[in-house]
Amino acid sequence: MGFEEVLEKFFLKVYTEADFVRKTFEALNKFDFNADNTIACVGVCRDEITQPLITLIRETWGESFNLSSLAGMFFAGKTGLSAAMHHAPNVDGKERYVYYALPHIAIDDEVQVGQCCRTGREGKSVACGALNAFHKEMTGGKMNFTIDNEDVEQSLLKMRLIKEIPYGQVPGLLELTRITQMVIQNDLESTLKNIVDTQKNDYAIMTGIQIHAPDGNYVWPASCYAVVNGTKMEIELK
């Protein structure tokens, strides 16, 4: 099975990162979001191979607020989101925010899910490393869910994700990545609902999974929508 067949089997519809950012920007323009009146907030994994997406978002929307953490988990909470909101342009008495929030996974030239090559390093590497480490703990049956002060983000990642995994089950890395995407979206949405006054301000959420392939990076969009004047508008990328 080739790479394109793997993408079609596991993700159905994907876009290059450049197309994903361009299409979401163009779609949001129709709801009056643009680079002059909107702040972009980006939550991806800390891994260097995720950074081209941040660059594309910055080039499209302007300087963005950083919500990133291991695996792209949403740990910024109310304080982080409130800070981003207070940095947003205020145009005609309204603020607008767009959130890009995506975990990531690699597929190498041998079509191995979770594997990639990194410049300057021999052999295979993994992505996402944080999710792979958690997966290994689950597979080994020895998991520690206390806060390790020398590994706080990984501790929080494990504590949050284990709540979404049925007892005794060990999902594969791809399924774990899908669970992570769902958790990130749910946590972001829950926090936004508590702090955004949707009668005064608008926001949009662009979630999915960032995919690293031998020929470049792609995005599988999971949920894309805008909340404008308190009404949720689904966004279909074409």
N, CA, C and O of each residue as an XYZ file, in Angstrom:
952
protein
N       0.858     -1.198      0.000
C       0.000      0.000      0.000
C       0.888      1.240      0.000
O       1.752      1.373      0.866
N       0.691      2.160     -0.962
C       1.480      3.362     -1.047
C       0.988      4.447     -0.114
O      -0.037      4.294      0.550
N       1.732      5.554     -0.068
C       1.403      6.641      0.839
C       0.027      7.228      0.559
O      -0.749      7.465      1.484
N      -0.279      7.465     -0.723
C      -1.578      8.033     -1.056
C      -2.726      7.127     -0.630
O      -3.770      7.602     -0.182
N      -2.524      5.812     -0.772
C      -3.558      4.861     -0.347
C      -3.722      4.876      1.166
O      -4.833      4.730      1.675
N      -2.610      5.054      1.891
C      -2.681      5.131      3.355
C      -3.459      6.379      3.776
O      -4.304      6.319      4.669
N      -3.168      7.502      3.129
C      -3.900      8.723      3.456
C      -5.391      8.547      3.205
O      -6.216      8.942      4.028
N      -5.732      7.955      2.067
C      -7.145      7.769      1.733
C      -7.826      6.801      2.696
O      -8.989      6.989      3.056
N      -7.096      5.764      3.112
C      -7.671      4.764      4.017
C      -7.923      5.334      5.403
O      -8.976      5.098      5.996
N      -6.963      6.080      5.917
C      -7.047      6.517      7.313
C      -7.593      7.932      7.480
O      -8.115      8.262      8.545
N      -7.484      8.782      6.445
C      -7.852     10.187      6.620
C      -8.863     10.705      5.600
O      -9.383     11.807      5.771
N      -9.153      9.956      4.561
C     -10.116     10.327      3.532
C      -9.689     11.581      2.766
O      -9.275     11.476      1.612
N      -9.779     12.748      3.373
C      -9.468     13.984      2.665
C      -8.385     14.753      3.403
O      -8.548     15.100      4.573
N      -7.281     15.017      2.721
C      -6.215     15.811      3.314
C      -5.844     16.948      2.366
O      -6.133     16.917      1.170
N      -5.195     17.949      2.948
C      -4.717     19.097      2.182
C      -3.254     19.333      2.531
O      -2.816     19.004      3.634
N      -2.505     19.894      1.609
C      -1.182     20.350      2.005
C      -1.375     21.434      3.059
O      -2.431     22.062      3.124
N      -0.356     21.650      3.880
C      -0.477     22.694      4.898
C      -0.783     24.045      4.273
O      -1.604     24.804      4.787
N      -0.114     24.343      3.152
C      -0.338     25.629      2.492
C      -1.784     25.762      2.028
O      -2.391     26.822      2.186
N      -2.337     24.702      1.459
C      -3.729     24.746      1.012
C      -4.688     24.854      2.188
O      -5.689     25.567      2.117
N      -4.379     24.141      3.274
C      -5.241     24.184      4.455
C      -5.324     25.600      5.011
O      -6.413     26.095      5.299
N      -4.184     26.244      5.159
C      -4.178     27.606      5.705
C      -4.863     28.563      4.736
O      -5.652     29.410      5.155
N      -4.571     28.436      3.453
C      -5.180     29.320      2.458
C      -6.691     29.140      2.417
O      -7.433     30.122      2.409
N      -7.147     27.901      2.390
C      -8.579     27.645      2.292
C      -9.330     28.089      3.542
O     -10.435     28.620      3.439
N      -8.748     27.880      4.715
C      -9.419     28.336      5.940
C      -9.450     29.861      5.989
O     -10.439     30.448      6.426
N      -8.378     30.498      5.545
C      -8.344     31.964      5.513
C      -9.412     32.500      4.569
O     -10.157     33.414      4.923
N      -9.487     31.932      3.366
C     -10.474     32.392      2.388
C     -11.898     32.142      2.875
O     -12.781     32.974      2.671
N     -12.121     30.999      3.516
C     -13.459     30.696      4.026
C     -13.862     31.670      5.128
O     -15.012     32.104      5.191
N     -12.912     32.011      5.996
C     -13.223     32.917      7.098
C     -13.376     34.357      6.633
O     -14.069     35.144      7.279
N     -12.742     34.712      5.524
C     -12.942     36.050      4.955
C     -14.419     36.324      4.709
O     -14.876     37.459      4.846
N     -15.166     35.285      4.345
C     -16.593     35.440      4.051
C     -17.398     35.805      5.299
O     -18.517     36.310      5.206
N     -16.806     35.540      6.470
C     -17.459     35.896      7.729
C     -16.782     37.100      8.376
O     -16.920     37.339      9.576
N     -16.041     37.859      7.550
C     -15.399     39.112      7.968
C     -14.199     38.924      8.891
O     -13.835     39.848      9.619
N     -13.580     37.745      8.875
C     -12.303     37.562      9.549
C     -11.200     37.884      8.529
O     -11.232     37.383      7.405
N     -10.234     38.711      8.916
C      -9.100     38.967      8.038
C      -7.870     39.291      8.862
O      -7.942     39.368     10.089
N      -6.742     39.482      8.197
C      -5.473     39.677      8.899
C      -5.422     40.986      9.673
O      -4.606     41.131     10.583
N      -6.276     41.936      9.329
C      -6.255     43.238      9.996
C      -7.126     43.286     11.245
O      -6.901     44.107     12.134
N      -8.135     42.393     11.310
C      -9.056     42.493     12.453
C      -9.086     41.241     13.320
O      -9.912     41.142     14.228
N      -8.199     40.284     13.057
C      -8.248     38.985     13.748
C      -6.875     38.614     14.297
O      -5.855     38.883     13.664
N      -6.853     38.002     15.460
C      -5.617     37.408     15.971
C      -5.713     35.891     15.804
O      -6.723     35.281     16.153
N      -4.650     35.294     15.268
C      -4.581     33.837     15.146
C      -3.871     33.276     16.369
O      -2.870     33.824     16.829
N      -4.401     32.181     16.884
C      -3.806     31.487     18.026
C      -3.519     30.057     17.575
O      -4.390     29.393     17.012
N      -2.302     29.586     17.823
C      -1.879     28.310     17.265
C      -1.422     27.356     18.360
O      -0.557     27.686     19.172
N      -2.024     26.156     18.368
C      -1.625     25.112     19.301
C      -1.216     23.872     18.530
O      -2.070     23.124     18.053
N       0.085     23.648     18.405
C       0.617     22.433     17.791
C       1.662     21.854     18.726
O       1.959     22.448     19.763
N       2.224     20.705     18.378
C       3.260     20.113     19.215
C       4.528     20.961     19.157
O       4.739     21.705     18.200
N       5.359     20.848     20.169
C       6.605     21.596     20.229
C       7.642     21.102     19.222
O       8.634     21.785     18.967
N       7.420     19.940     18.658
C       8.332     19.332     17.682
C       8.675     20.310     16.561
O       7.803     21.012     16.048
N       9.969     20.348     16.183
C      10.374     21.286     15.129
C       9.721     21.006     13.789
O       9.593     21.919     12.973
N       9.302     19.771     13.533
C       8.706     19.470     12.228
C       7.278     19.990     12.107
O       6.689     19.934     11.028
N       6.718     20.495     13.204
C       5.393     21.115     13.137
C       5.471     22.591     12.784
O       4.460     23.197     12.428
N       6.650     23.172     12.877
C       6.772     24.626     12.792
C       6.426     25.237     11.435
O       5.986     26.386     11.401
N       6.600     24.529     10.310
C       6.190     25.141      9.037
C       4.731     25.579      9.016
O       4.386     26.550      8.343
N       3.873     24.872      9.747
C       2.468     25.272      9.800
C       2.328     26.621     10.502
O       1.560     27.476     10.062
N       3.064     26.808     11.583
C       3.021     28.088     12.296
C       3.497     29.212     11.383
O       2.918     30.298     11.370
N       4.553     28.943     10.621
C       5.075     29.947      9.695
C       4.024     30.351      8.669
O       3.853     31.536      8.384
N       3.315     29.362      8.111
C       2.272     29.652      7.129
C       1.131     30.471      7.736
O       0.607     31.385      7.100
N       0.758     30.140      8.955
C      -0.315     30.886      9.623
C       0.131     32.319      9.886
O      -0.644     33.257      9.695
N       1.374     32.490     10.321
C       1.897     33.828     10.577
C       1.956     34.651      9.290
O       1.617     35.834      9.286
N       2.389     34.017      8.200
C       2.471     34.730      6.923
C       1.097     35.122      6.398
O       0.969     36.085      5.642
N       0.077     34.381      6.795
C      -1.282     34.630      6.316
C      -2.042     35.590      7.220
O      -2.681     36.529      6.746
N      -1.967     35.348      8.529
C      -2.770     36.107      9.484
C      -1.994     37.202     10.214
O      -2.597     38.067     10.849
N      -0.676     37.175     10.130
C       0.140     38.063     10.950
C       0.651     37.315     12.167
O       0.399     36.119     12.313
N       1.365     38.006     13.037
C       1.943     37.366     14.223
C       0.861     36.674     15.040
O      -0.206     37.236     15.284
N       1.153     35.433     15.465
C       0.150     34.627     16.158
C       0.490     34.442     17.630
O       1.642     34.583     18.039
N      -0.531     34.123     18.414
C      -0.358     33.820     19.834
C      -0.069     32.324     19.961
O      -0.755     31.504     19.351
N       0.938     31.972     20.746
C       1.414     30.593     20.844
C       0.703     29.838     21.967
O       0.842     30.178     23.142
N      -0.063     28.805     21.587
C      -0.736     27.941     22.563
C      -0.117     26.543     22.599
O      -0.706     25.626     23.170
N       1.047     26.370     22.005
C       1.615     25.038     21.794
C       2.079     24.366     23.080
O       2.426     25.017     24.065
N       2.069     23.026     23.028
C       2.578     22.206     24.130
C       2.905     20.837     23.546
O       2.722     20.617     22.349
N       3.385     19.919     24.374
C       3.641     18.570     23.886
C       2.365     17.981     23.288
O       1.296     18.041     23.895
N       2.493     17.412     22.088
C       1.379     16.792     21.353
C       0.299     17.790     20.946
O      -0.756     17.396     20.449
N       0.559     19.075     21.155
C      -0.455     20.076     20.835
C      -1.575     20.158     21.848
O      -2.606     20.776     21.582
N      -1.391     19.537     23.020
C      -2.436     19.553     24.045
C      -2.769     20.987     24.440
O      -1.905     21.863     24.435
N      -4.038     21.213     24.783
C      -4.467     22.547     25.191
C      -4.309     22.674     26.701
O      -5.168     22.241     27.470
N      -3.187     23.280     27.110
C      -2.910     23.479     28.528
C      -2.883     24.952     28.916
O      -2.674     25.274     30.085
N      -3.091     25.851     27.959
C      -3.006     27.282     28.258
C      -4.141     27.746     29.157
O      -3.985     28.686     29.936
N      -5.288     27.075     29.042
C      -6.404     27.372     29.921
C      -6.978     28.769     29.757
O      -6.732     29.444     28.758
N      -7.752     29.192     30.758
C      -8.417     30.495     30.704
C      -7.415     31.636     30.692
O      -7.636     32.653     30.036
N      -6.317     31.473     31.414
C      -5.324     32.547     31.463
C      -4.698     32.766     30.092
O      -4.546     33.905     29.651
N      -4.335     31.677     29.418
C      -3.734     31.793     28.098
C      -4.692     32.381     27.078
O      -4.322     33.276     26.318
N      -5.928     31.879     27.058
C      -6.897     32.386     26.098
C      -7.263     33.838     26.387
O      -7.435     34.630     25.460
N      -7.380     34.187     27.648
C      -7.700     35.571     27.995
C      -6.592     36.510     27.546
O      -6.859     37.615     27.072
N      -5.343     36.067     27.696
C      -4.216     36.886     27.247
C      -4.291     37.118     25.744
O      -4.118     38.243     25.276
N      -4.553     36.047     24.984
C      -4.651     36.173     23.534
C      -5.787     37.119     23.148
O      -5.632     37.941     22.244
N      -6.901     37.005     23.815
C      -8.037     37.864     23.514
C      -7.705     39.334     23.747
O      -8.143     40.203     22.992
N      -6.927     39.608     24.796
C      -6.567     40.991     25.096
C      -5.511     41.534     24.141
O      -5.191     42.722     24.175
N      -4.970     40.664     23.287
C      -4.005     41.100     22.281
C      -4.654     41.281     20.915
O      -4.005     41.733     19.972
N      -5.929     40.932     20.808
C      -6.613     40.966     19.515
C      -6.920     42.393     19.082
O      -7.149     43.259     19.927
N      -6.929     42.652     17.765
C      -7.377     43.962     17.283
C      -8.825     44.207     17.686
O      -9.640     43.285     17.717
N      -9.122     45.432     17.986
C     -10.499     45.821     18.275
C     -10.941     46.756     17.166
O     -10.556     47.924     17.123
N     -11.764     46.216     16.263
C     -12.194     46.968     15.088
C     -13.693     47.200     15.177
O     -14.476     46.251     15.222
N     -14.084     48.459     15.203
C     -15.511     48.814     15.304
C     -16.159     48.179     16.522
O     -17.320     47.771     16.487
N     -15.391     48.105     17.598
C     -15.928     47.589     18.858
C     -16.017     46.087     18.946
O     -16.573     45.571     19.915
N     -15.489     45.355     17.964
C     -15.557     43.886     17.964
C     -14.167     43.291     17.856
O     -13.300     43.827     17.165
N     -13.962     42.166     18.551
C     -12.718     41.403     18.446
C     -13.002     40.072     17.760
O     -14.098     39.521     17.866
N     -11.988     39.567     17.053
C     -12.120     38.287     16.362
C     -10.883     37.443     16.625
O      -9.761     37.948     16.639
N     -11.110     36.130     16.836
C     -10.023     35.204     17.140
C     -10.196     33.949     16.286
O     -11.311     33.457     16.112
N      -9.087     33.438     15.756
C      -9.131     32.153     15.051
C      -8.111     31.227     15.698
O      -6.958     31.602     15.906
N      -8.553     30.007     16.014
C      -7.722     29.038     16.719
C      -7.408     27.852     15.817
O      -8.314     27.170     15.336
N      -6.129     27.612     15.592
C      -5.662     26.415     14.901
C      -5.108     25.479     15.964
O      -4.168     25.839     16.672
N      -5.676     24.282     16.088
C      -5.290     23.365     17.162
C      -5.189     21.953     16.605
O      -6.200     21.344     16.255
N      -3.958     21.429     16.523
C      -3.753     20.145     15.859
C      -2.633     19.332     16.510
O      -1.533     19.853     16.694
N      -2.889     18.060     16.866
C      -1.798     17.136     17.164
C      -1.176     16.687     15.847
O      -1.623     17.102     14.778
N      -0.147     15.840     15.914
C       0.502     15.431     14.659
C       0.927     13.972     14.693
O       1.051     13.354     15.751
N       1.149     13.438     13.471
C       1.623     12.069     13.318
C       2.431     11.993     12.025
O       2.180     12.743     11.082
N       3.394     11.090     11.990
C       4.244     10.937     10.807
C       3.927      9.630     10.088
O       3.448      8.667     10.687
N       4.210      9.626      8.788
C       4.162      8.412      7.975
C       5.410      8.431      7.100
O       5.591      9.355      6.307
N       6.282      7.413      7.234
C       7.566      7.472      6.535
C       7.484      6.910      5.115
O       6.408      6.540      4.645
N       8.645      6.851      4.432
C       8.669      6.415      3.038
C       8.378      4.933      2.868
O       8.167      4.459      1.751
N       8.368      4.188      3.996
C       7.983      2.777      3.960
C       6.550      2.600      4.436
O       6.101      1.484      4.696
N       5.843      3.713      4.544
C       4.442      3.767      4.951
C       4.242      3.216      6.359
O       3.249      2.543      6.634
N       5.180      3.502      7.239
C       5.061      3.125      8.642
C       4.473      4.303      9.424
O       5.067      5.380      9.475
N       3.323      4.094     10.021
C       2.653      5.146     10.775
C       3.430      5.447     12.055
O       3.782      4.538     12.807
N       3.691      6.724     12.290
C       4.425      7.154     13.470
C       5.920      7.281     13.263
O       6.639      7.669     14.184
N       6.405      6.958     12.064
C       7.841      6.979     11.783
C       8.196      8.110     10.815
O       7.427      8.427      9.907
N       9.362      8.706     11.020
C       9.843      9.746     10.120
C      11.364      9.794     10.162
O      11.990      9.173     11.021
N      11.945     10.527      9.239
C      13.394     10.770      9.225
C      13.625     12.232      9.564
O      12.868     13.106      9.143
N      14.670     12.487     10.323
C      14.992     13.861     10.711
C      16.367     14.244     10.179
O      17.299     13.440     10.201
N      16.480     15.451      9.713
C      17.724     15.940      9.145
C      18.860     15.851     10.165
O      18.740     16.335     11.290
N      19.965     15.224      9.752
C      21.135     15.148     10.613
C      21.157     13.977     11.569
O      22.102     13.821     12.343
N      20.109     13.139     11.523
C      20.058     11.980     12.420
C      19.909     10.704     11.601
O      19.137     10.654     10.644
N      20.642      9.697     11.981
C      20.550      8.409     11.297
C      19.366      7.609     11.843
O      18.949      7.792     12.986
N      18.843      6.733     11.014
C      17.756      5.863     11.452
C      16.432      6.585     11.530
O      16.310      7.750     11.151
N      15.440      5.865     12.031
C      14.084      6.394     12.111
C      13.851      7.146     13.420
O      14.477      6.871     14.444
N      12.936      8.094     13.345
C      12.485      8.827     14.517
C      10.975      8.666     14.608
O      10.357      8.101     13.706
N      10.380      9.155     15.681
C       8.935      9.020     15.860
C       8.270     10.383     15.965
O       8.886     11.357     16.396
N       7.036     10.437     15.575
C       6.217     11.641     15.740
C       4.757     11.178     15.810
O       4.243     10.568     14.873
N       4.132     11.465     16.883
C       4.525     12.383     17.937
C       5.289     11.630     19.035
O       4.837     10.588     19.511
N       6.445     12.165     19.428
C       7.244     11.508     20.447
C       6.557     11.409     21.789
O       6.678     10.397     22.479
N       5.830     12.460     22.168
C       5.141     12.455     23.461
C       4.031     11.402     23.484
O       3.877     10.685     24.472
N       3.268     11.308     22.409
C       2.215     10.294     22.347
C       2.816      8.896     22.248
O       2.276      7.948     22.819
N       3.922      8.762     21.531
C       4.586      7.466     21.431
C       5.082      6.997     22.797
O       4.984      5.815     23.126
N       5.616      7.927     23.592
C       6.087      7.575     24.936
C       4.927      7.114     25.815
O       5.058      6.151     26.570
N       3.793      7.804     25.714
C       2.608      7.405     26.472
C       2.104      6.043     26.004
O       1.709      5.204     26.813
N       2.123      5.838     24.691
C       1.698      4.554     24.135
C       2.563      3.419     24.660
O       2.048      2.348     24.983
N       3.869      3.638     24.749
C       4.773      2.613     25.269
C       4.461      2.295     26.724
O       4.525      1.135     27.132
N       4.126      3.307     27.506
C       3.763      3.064     28.909
C       2.518      2.189     28.990
O       2.464      1.239     29.771
N       1.529      2.515     28.183
C       0.302      1.720     28.206
C       0.571      0.286     27.765
O       0.054     -0.662     28.356
N       1.381      0.138     26.725
C       1.706     -1.206     26.233
C       2.448     -2.008     27.275
O       2.223     -3.210     27.417
N       3.343     -1.342     28.015
C       4.118     -2.021     29.054
C       3.343     -2.292     30.328
O       3.780     -3.073     31.174
N       2.177     -1.638     30.468
C       1.341     -1.881     31.631
C       1.811     -1.213     32.903
O       1.286     -1.499     33.980
N       2.791     -0.327     32.804
C       3.294      0.390     33.982
C       3.159      1.885     33.727
O       3.982      2.494     33.044
N       2.097      2.460     34.292
C       1.831      3.875     34.060
C       1.851      4.651     35.366
O       1.370      4.181     36.397
N       2.414      5.845     35.301
C       2.516      6.716     36.463
C       1.710      7.970     36.175
O       2.004      8.695     35.225
N       0.694      8.230     36.989
C      -0.173      9.378     36.743
C      -0.033     10.453     37.819
O      -0.964     11.222     38.058
N       1.114     10.503     38.458
C       1.408     11.603     39.368
C       2.143     12.696     38.603
O       2.708     12.440     37.540
N       2.138     13.904     39.137
C       2.830     15.015     38.490
C       4.335     14.891     38.733
O       4.795     14.892     39.875
N       5.075     14.788     37.666
C       6.536     14.786     37.727
C       6.991     16.219     37.474
O       6.841     16.723     36.361
N       7.543     16.880     38.482
C       7.927     18.279     38.351
C       9.036     18.494     37.322
O       9.290     19.625     36.909
N       9.692     17.416     36.910
C      10.695     17.523     35.857
C      10.123     17.144     34.492
O      10.847     17.118     33.497
N       8.826     16.850     34.448
C       8.178     16.445     33.196
C       6.688     16.782     33.263
O       5.830     15.921     33.069
N       6.400     18.062     33.544
C       5.037     18.471     33.865
C       4.079     18.266     32.693
O       2.998     17.704     32.874
N       4.456     18.709     31.505
C       3.535     18.600     30.373
C       3.202     17.155     30.034
O       2.051     16.834     29.739
N       4.206     16.281     30.074
C       3.947     14.869     29.784
C       3.050     14.265     30.861
O       2.191     13.436     30.562
N       3.248     14.678     32.110
C       2.383     14.196     33.192
C       0.940     14.609     32.954
O       0.028     13.794     33.096
N       0.726     15.871     32.594
C      -0.622     16.367     32.340
C      -1.237     15.687     31.122
O      -2.428     15.376     31.117
N      -0.431     15.458     30.094
C      -0.904     14.759     28.887
C      -1.468     13.388     29.240
O      -2.576     13.042     28.830
N      -0.713     12.619     29.992
C      -1.151     11.269     30.354
C      -2.411     11.304     31.210
O      -3.335     10.517     31.002
N      -2.442     12.219     32.171
C      -3.587     12.302     33.069
C      -4.862     12.690     32.328
O      -5.950     12.220     32.659
N      -4.719     13.557     31.317
C      -5.896     13.992     30.568
C      -6.363     12.929     29.579
O      -7.560     12.656     29.485
N      -5.435     12.328     28.842
C      -5.826     11.382     27.795
C      -6.363     10.070     28.341
O      -7.240      9.462     27.727
N      -5.852      9.620     29.486
C      -6.271      8.321     30.001
C      -7.766      8.323     30.335
O      -8.401      7.269     30.365
N      -8.322      9.509     30.583
C      -9.755      9.604     30.889
C     -10.620      9.233     29.690
O     -11.784      8.868     29.851
N     -10.052      9.325     28.488
C     -10.814      9.080     27.271
C     -10.576      7.683     26.692
O     -11.117      7.351     25.637
N      -9.784      6.877     27.364
C      -9.437      5.544     26.869
C     -10.116      4.492     27.739
O      -9.887      4.466     28.948
N     -10.940      3.628     27.162
C     -11.613      2.595     27.956
C     -10.615      1.761     28.745
O      -9.534      1.432     28.258
N     -10.996      1.427     29.964
C     -10.108      0.686     30.852
C      -9.644     -0.623     30.207
O     -10.448     -1.394     29.681
N      -8.345     -0.851     30.259
C      -7.765     -2.081     29.745
C      -7.429     -2.060     28.269
O      -6.777     -2.979     27.775
N      -7.862     -1.026     27.547
C      -7.578     -0.944     26.110
C      -6.311     -0.137     25.850
O      -6.000      0.808     26.575
N      -5.593     -0.522     24.811
C      -4.404      0.209     24.395
C      -4.574      0.556     22.916
O      -4.337     -0.291     22.055
N      -4.982      1.788     22.610
C      -5.166      2.164     21.211
C      -3.828      2.240     20.489
O      -2.799      2.506     21.111
N      -3.835      2.008     19.180
C      -2.632      2.206     18.389
C      -2.283      3.684     18.333
O      -3.071      4.528     18.760
N      -1.116      3.995     17.815
C      -0.661      5.381     17.802
C      -1.582      6.271     16.978
O      -1.834      7.417     17.349
N      -2.086      5.748     15.863
C      -2.992      6.557     15.048
C      -4.284      6.839     15.799
O      -4.754      7.976     15.805
N      -4.863      5.829     16.430
C      -6.090      6.036     17.185
C      -5.842      6.952     18.376
O      -6.702      7.763     18.720
N      -4.686      6.835     19.005
C      -4.347      7.717     20.122
C      -4.251      9.163     19.645
O      -4.634     10.086     20.365
N      -3.747      9.356     18.447
C      -3.667     10.702     17.879
C      -5.061     11.250     17.627
O      -5.315     12.430     17.869
N      -5.965     10.412     17.145
C      -7.349     10.840     16.932
C      -8.016     11.211     18.264
O      -8.743     12.201     18.345
N      -7.766     10.417     19.294
C      -8.304     10.724     20.619
C      -7.750     12.060     21.103
O      -8.476     12.873     21.675
N      -6.468     12.276     20.871
C      -5.833     13.533     21.278
C      -6.477     14.715     20.573
O      -6.728     15.746     21.198
N      -6.747     14.579     19.290
C      -7.393     15.667     18.551
C      -8.754     15.992     19.157
O      -9.105     17.161     19.320
N      -9.508     14.966     19.486
C     -10.831     15.159     20.083
C     -10.726     15.866     21.433
O     -11.506     16.770     21.733
N      -9.760     15.447     22.237
C      -9.576     16.043     23.565
C      -9.178     17.512     23.445
O      -9.714     18.365     24.153
N      -8.237     17.805     22.549
C      -7.810     19.189     22.346
C      -8.998     20.055     21.950
O      -9.193     21.139     22.500
N      -9.779     19.584     21.009
C     -10.933     20.351     20.556
C     -11.939     20.549     21.689
O     -12.419     21.663     21.900
N     -12.257     19.495     22.407
C     -13.240     19.601     23.488
C     -12.780     20.566     24.577
O     -13.568     21.375     25.067
N     -11.508     20.480     24.956
C     -11.002     21.337     26.027
C     -10.954     22.800     25.591
O     -11.269     23.701     26.369
N     -10.557     23.026     24.337
C     -10.530     24.388     23.816
C     -11.944     24.957     23.756
O     -12.175     26.085     24.191
N     -12.880     24.196     23.226
C     -14.263     24.667     23.108
C     -14.864     24.965     24.475
O     -15.540     25.979     24.654
N     -14.618     24.087     25.431
C     -15.185     24.266     26.764
C     -14.684     25.561     27.400
O     -15.455     26.299     28.013
N     -13.397     25.827     27.250
C     -12.828     27.033     27.846
C     -13.321     28.280     27.137
O     -13.629     29.279     27.786
N     -13.400     28.235     25.803
C     -13.870     29.389     25.047
C     -15.296     29.768     25.437
O     -15.616     30.950     25.560
N     -16.147     28.771     25.631
C     -17.537     29.049     25.971
C     -17.658     29.792     27.290
O     -18.628     30.513     27.521
N     -16.663     29.612     28.155
C     -16.712     30.251     29.465
C     -16.133     31.657     29.483
O     -16.351     32.398     30.441
N     -15.402     32.038     28.446
C     -14.737     33.346     28.515
C     -15.051     34.286     27.354
O     -14.799     35.487     27.459
N     -15.593     33.771     26.251
C     -15.884     34.643     25.104
C     -17.340     35.101     25.144
O     -18.256     34.285     25.245
N     -17.538     36.392     25.064
C     -18.882     36.956     24.946
C     -19.226     36.963     23.457
O     -18.812     37.860     22.723
N     -19.987     35.959     23.018
C     -20.249     35.807     21.587
C     -21.265     36.824     21.062
O     -21.517     36.873     19.858
N     -21.843     37.623     21.934
C     -22.708     38.700     21.463
C     -21.874     39.926     21.072
O     -22.366     40.830     20.397
N     -20.614     39.945     21.502
C     -19.743     41.077     21.191
C     -18.580     40.693     20.286
O     -18.117     41.511     19.490
N     -18.101     39.445     20.403
C     -16.899     39.027     19.690
C     -17.129     37.711     18.940
O     -17.967     36.902     19.337
N     -16.386     37.508     17.862
C     -16.508     36.304     17.037
C     -15.231     35.480     17.122
O     -14.146     36.012     17.358
N     -15.378     34.167     16.926
C     -14.188     33.320     16.883
C     -14.406     32.154     15.932
O     -15.531     31.833     15.549
N     -13.288     31.530     15.563
C     -13.337     30.367     14.680
C     -12.369     29.320     15.189
O     -11.339     29.647     15.778
N     -12.703     28.061     14.959
C     -11.854     26.940     15.368
C     -11.538     26.085     14.149
O     -12.434     25.700     13.398
N     -10.258     25.794     13.961
C      -9.778     24.948     12.872
C      -8.975     23.801     13.491
O      -7.833     23.996     13.906
N      -9.554     22.634     13.552
C      -8.864     21.506     14.165
C      -8.677     20.381     13.150
O      -9.338     20.332     12.112
N      -7.765     19.490     13.481
C      -7.489     18.351     12.618
C      -6.237     17.653     13.085
O      -5.878     17.734     14.260
N      -5.571     16.969     12.179
C      -4.318     16.291     12.496
C      -3.282     16.693     11.455
O      -3.534     16.626     10.252
N      -2.130     17.104     11.928
C      -1.005     17.437     11.057
C      -0.265     16.137     10.720
O       0.078     15.360     11.611
N      -0.028     15.912      9.438
C       0.576     14.656      8.977
C       1.894     14.950      8.283
O       1.949     15.745      7.344
N       2.964     14.300      8.752
C       4.287     14.487      8.159
C       4.570     13.324      7.220
O       4.609     12.168      7.643
N       4.765     13.636      5.949
C       4.989     12.623      4.920
C       6.355     12.833      4.278
O       6.963     13.889      4.458
N       6.842     11.859      3.543
C       8.142     12.004      2.895
C       8.216     13.194      1.942
O       9.289     13.760      1.735
N       7.072     13.576      1.359
C       7.093     14.664      0.379
C       6.571     15.982      0.936
O       6.341     16.922      0.175
N       6.380     16.066      2.259
C       5.910     17.311      2.847
C       4.861     17.082      3.916
O       4.561     15.946      4.284
N       4.310     18.177      4.406
C       3.321     18.109      5.466
C       1.910     18.310      4.939
O       1.674     19.087      4.015
N       0.971     17.583      5.557
C      -0.434     17.660      5.182
C      -1.281     17.913      6.435
O      -0.799     17.818      7.564
N      -2.542     18.234      6.201
C      -3.504     18.388      7.303
C      -4.785     17.652      6.949
O      -5.342     17.817      5.864
N      -5.237     16.834      7.891
C      -6.578     16.259      7.816
C      -7.480     17.123      8.692
O      -7.302     17.150      9.909
N      -8.455     17.838      8.095
C      -9.340     18.686      8.904
C     -10.415     17.861      9.598
O     -11.100     17.061      8.961
N     -10.559     18.057     10.894
C     -11.574     17.342     11.661
C     -12.827     18.187     11.829
O     -13.932     17.739     11.523
N     -12.656     19.404     12.314
C     -13.800     20.286     12.542
C     -13.365     21.722     12.285
O     -12.393     22.203     12.868
N     -14.090     22.394     11.413
C     -13.792     23.781     11.083
C     -15.103     24.574     11.120
O     -16.052     24.253     10.406
N     -15.142     25.592     11.945
C     -16.353     26.397     12.029
C     -16.062     27.768     12.616
O     -15.011     27.993     13.216
N     -17.000     28.672     12.435
C     -16.913     30.007     13.015
C     -18.158     30.263     13.853
O     -19.242     29.768     13.544
N     -17.991     31.032     14.902
C     -19.124     31.482     15.713
C     -19.228     32.989     15.512
O     -18.402     33.753     16.012
N     -20.251     33.404     14.776
C     -20.413     34.798     14.382
C     -21.731     35.329     14.936
O     -22.801     34.786     14.660
N     -21.632     36.398     15.720
C     -22.825     36.969     16.365
C     -23.590     35.909     17.139
O     -24.820     35.926     17.192
N     -22.842     34.978     17.745
C     -23.444     33.951     18.578
C     -23.950     32.745     17.851
O     -24.463     31.821     18.482
N     -23.825     32.715     16.518
C     -24.335     31.602     15.723
C     -23.171     30.806     15.138
O     -22.244     31.375     14.561
N     -23.230     29.504     15.293
C     -22.180     28.629     14.772
C     -22.381     28.384     13.293
O     -23.465     27.998     12.855
N     -21.315     28.613     12.517
C     -21.337     28.407     11.071
C     -20.302     27.359     10.686
O     -19.104     27.586     10.854
N     -20.743     26.223     10.175
C     -19.817     25.205      9.731
C     -19.080     25.665      8.468
O     -19.658     26.318      7.599
N     -17.806     25.314      8.388
C     -16.992     25.711      7.243
C     -16.572     24.475      6.479
O     -15.943     23.573      7.032
N     -16.921     24.438      5.215
C     -16.545     23.333      4.342
C     -15.396     23.776      3.449
O     -15.519     24.731      2.683
N     -14.282     23.072      3.560
C     -13.126     23.410      2.736
C     -13.294     22.792      1.366
O     -13.630     21.612      1.260
N     -13.067     23.559      0.318
C     -13.251     23.084     -1.042
C     -11.929     23.150     -1.803
O     -11.875     22.789     -2.978
